[in-house]
Amino acid sequence: MEKSIEWLLEDENPSVKYYTLINIVGKKLQPSDAFYYEDLIRKSGSAAAILNLQDPSGLWQEGSFSYNPLYRASYWQLYFLSLLGIRNNNPAIKKAVELMVNDMQTLKGAFPSAGRYSGNLMCLQGITLEMLLRFGYFDAFFTQNLIDFVTDIVFRNDFRCKYRQQLKCPWGIAKIVRALNNIPIENRNESINRTLDKATKFLLSHDIVEANYPRKRGKSRQWAIFGFPRGFQSDILEISQLLVDAGCSKQNTNLKNALKYIQDKKLDGWKWKMEFSLNGRMLVDIEKKNKPSKWITYFAIKTLLKSKFISL
């Protein structure tokens, strides 16, 4: 595994190197070190390629912010940048986020979808909240309004989605947990804690590997294949990662089986491949499908180590 970690620490992918140093190696970065790596991410790799396509207006292509066209709209470029490690100390990000909030957020705090899939879809609310928190906007009024909306809608709708025949949606729940995990424990109020507790209990109460969550149609093949970035969908690796990040124990049988599934999918040399990709649907491709992936390897090793399913 040590050689795999050395591979993750190569300069070729500055985002993975940065996250590996913090979350696998356990290095405590000084502010100057963090600034160095954030600057490196901004100036090289996938993040730099996305930023270079941004128009001076703050947009990428269309004339306003929305979820469509899926994965090519300005909204999605912001989300991808947040995943790659870009922060709101970048003027281009500040300008784009301001436009997004003005174009998309309602008075109730939600970021609704229009077009084919309309309404306040739980998955998209979670993705938007995760983006804002990753950028560093926890204290902003628009983020607080969205947190209030998300934690309220969870208890009013009980995770139900109209596009799943009003059944509870594990993909939507996953996106909400991913988002709320980015809030430091000391900053979580009762509503946030109740939401996380309710969401994680639901995900843990079903066989994660078999995805036997309530549904009226067959299991999506997306569930068993690993990819990054994931968009509105989810998979066993993402579910396991967010549950471990939320503090859930490997003693839970369903989580333990999911961690074993992740370990069993490794290639020789403790690497994992990219089985699902949005390449060709995004403005900037990220890694190559069906090849060893630094992103998937990082997520897998981090999750297995943090859960204490394996040790160095």
N, C-alpha and C positions, 0 to 999 in steps of 0.2 A: 504493500500500500504506500510505502514511503516514496517509491518512484512515481507513483500516480500523483501524489501530492506535489512532488517536484515538477511534474508536468503541468499541473494547475497553476503553479507559481511562475511559469515562463512569461515573458513580457508580451507575447503575441496577443493575449486577451487580457487587457488591463483590468476589466471589470471582474473577471473570474479571479485574477490574482489578488485584487483588493479584498473581495469577499472571503477568499480562502485564507488570507493572512488573519483576518478578524475572526472568522467563524470555525476554522479548522485548526490552524496553527495556534490561535488564541493570542495573537500579538496585540498588545495595548498600544494603539497608535496615538502619538502626540498630535495636537492640532496641526502642526506644520506637516507632519507625515500624511495625515488625512487629506490636507489641501493638495499635497503633491500628487497623490493617487487620483483624487477627483479631477485635478487638472489634466493628468495623463489620460483619464477616461474621456474627458471632453475633447481632447486633441487627437485621439487615435482610435482605431477600431470602429465598431458598429455605431457607437454614439456619435463620433465625429462625422461619419457618413450621413447620419440622419440630420444632424445639426446643419451640415453644409447644404442640405436641400431646403432649409427653411427660408421662406420669403421674408424680406425686411418688414412686411406687415405683421409678422408673427405667426402666419399660417404656413401650411405646406402646399396645399393645392386649392381646395374649394374655398368659397368666399366667406364661410362661417364655420363654427365648430358644430359637429354632430358625430354620431357613431358611424354614420355611413359616408362614403363607401367603406365597408368593413375592412379593417386592418390597413387601409391606405389613407384614411382621413387624418386630418391634423390631430384629432383627439388621440388616435392610436399611436402617432409618433411621440406624443407626450408620454403616453403610458409606457411604451418601449424604453424611452429615455430614462424614466424613473426606475425601471427594472435594471437598467445597465449601470446605475449608480450616479446619475446626474442629480444635482441638488438645485435649490432655488437661488443660489448665489450667482446664477447665470442670468444676465439681463434678458436674453432671448427666452428663457423659461418663464421668467416673471411676466413678460409681455404676453406670451401665449396662454398662460394660466389665467390671466386677467380676462383675456378674450373668451376663453372657454367658459368661465364662470358667468360672464355677461350674456353669452349666447345660449347657454344650456340650463343653468340652475333656476329652479322655480322658487317662489317665496317660501315654500315648505321645506326647502333644502335639497330636494331631489334633483337628479339629472336624468330626466325621462328620455325615452327613445321614441322616435317617430318613424313612420314608414311601415315596412312589412311586420316588424316586431315592435309594437308600440307599447308605451306605458313605463311604469317604474320597475323595470325588471331587476330582480334581486342581484343577479350576477353582475350587471352593469353598474349598479350602485356600489357593490363591493369593489369592483375594479377601479372605479373613480376614486373612492375613498382611499384605497391602497396607494394610488398614484399621488394624491395630495399629501398623504402622510410620508411617503418616501421622499418627496421633494422637500419636506420640512415645514409644511403648512398646518401643523396641528393646532396652533393657537389662532389661526385665521378664522374670522367669523363664518366664512363660507364652508370651511371644513367642519367647524362645530355644528353648523346647521345640518350638514349632511350626516354627521354622527348621530344627531338627535333623530333624524328621519329614519336612518337605517335601524337603530335600536328600537324605535317605535314600530316600524313596519314588521319587524320580526315577530313581535308579540301580537300584532293585529292580524297578520296573515299566516303566522306559524310556518314560515318558510315555503308557503305554497306558491306555485307558478301556474299562470293560466295556460302556458304552452306545455305544461306537463299534466294537463287535465285536472288542475287544481291539487295535484299531489305535491308533497314536499320535494324540493329540488336539491339534491346533494351538490350539484355544480354551483348553484347560487349560494348555498351555505358555505361551501369551501371558499368562495371569493370574499364573503363577509369575514370569516375567521382569518384569512390571509391578511385582510386589511387591519382588523382590530389587533392582530399580533404586533403591529408596528407601533402601537401606543404603549409607552412605558407603564409598568404596573402601577407606579405611584400616580400616574395621571388618569387612571381608569376610575370612572364613577360606577355607581351601583347598576345603572342601565347597561353599561358596557360589560361589566362582569356577568350580569345575568344573561346577556345575549351570548357571550362566549361559552358560558356554562351550558346553556340550552343547545347551542349549535354543536359543540364537541360531543355532548352526550348522544345526540342524534347520530352523528357520524360514527361514533364508536359502538353504537348498539346494533349495527348491521355488519355482515361479513364484507369487509372492504375489498378483498380480492375478488369475490364473486359479485360485488356491487348489487346485493339483493335489497336495495332501497326500493320503496314503493314506486311502481311504474306500471303502465298499461301496455308498453311496447317492449321489444327485446332490448337487451343490454347493448349499449353503444360499444363498438369496437375500440373507440378512443380510450376507454377506461384502462385497457391493459397495455397501452403503448406510451412510452415516455417522450415528452417533447418540451421545447422551450422556444419562444414564449407560447403560452397556452391560450390566450384569448378568453372567451367565455366558457370553454370546456375545461375539464379536469381529468386527472388520471390517478392511478394508485400512488405514484411517487409524490405528486403534489399534495394529495390528501394526507399521506403519512407525514410529509414534511410539516404541514401546517398544524397537525395534531401534536407532533413532537414539540414544535415551537410554542404551542399553547400550554405545554407542561404535562401533556398526557403521558401515562406510563406504559412501557412495553409489557407490563403485566396484564394489560387488557389483551385477551386472546385475539380479537379481530385486528388490533394494531400489530401485535406480535407476528401474526401470519402475514400481514402486509409487508413488514420489515424483512421477513424471510423471503418473500416474493421479490423484493428489490435486490437483496443480496444475490439471489439465485440468477438474476438477469445480468450479472456482471460478466464482462469479457475477461480474457487473460490479461493479467497485469492490473487488475482492479480499475478497469475503465468500463464505462457504459456508453452505448451508442444512442444517437438521436433517431428515434423511430417515427416521430411525428414532427412535421415541419410546416410552418406557414410561408416558407420561401416561395417566391413567385406571387404571393398575395400581399406581401409587404413592400414598402418602397425600398427597403434595404434588407437583404437576406442575412440570416444569422446562422453560421456554421453550415454543415452539409448533412442531409438526411442519410440515414443508414451508415454513418461513419462514427467512429469514436468521438464523443462530445465532451468538451470541457465543462459545459453548463450542466449536462445531465450527471456527469461524474461528480462535479462539485455538490449538487443537490443530494445525490445518493450517499456519498461519504459523509457529508455533514449530518444528514438525517440518521444514518446508522450509528455514527459516533455520539451524537447528542442524546440519542435514546439509550445509549449504553448497550445497544444490541451487539456491537463489536467494540474493540478497543485498539489503540495504536500499539 
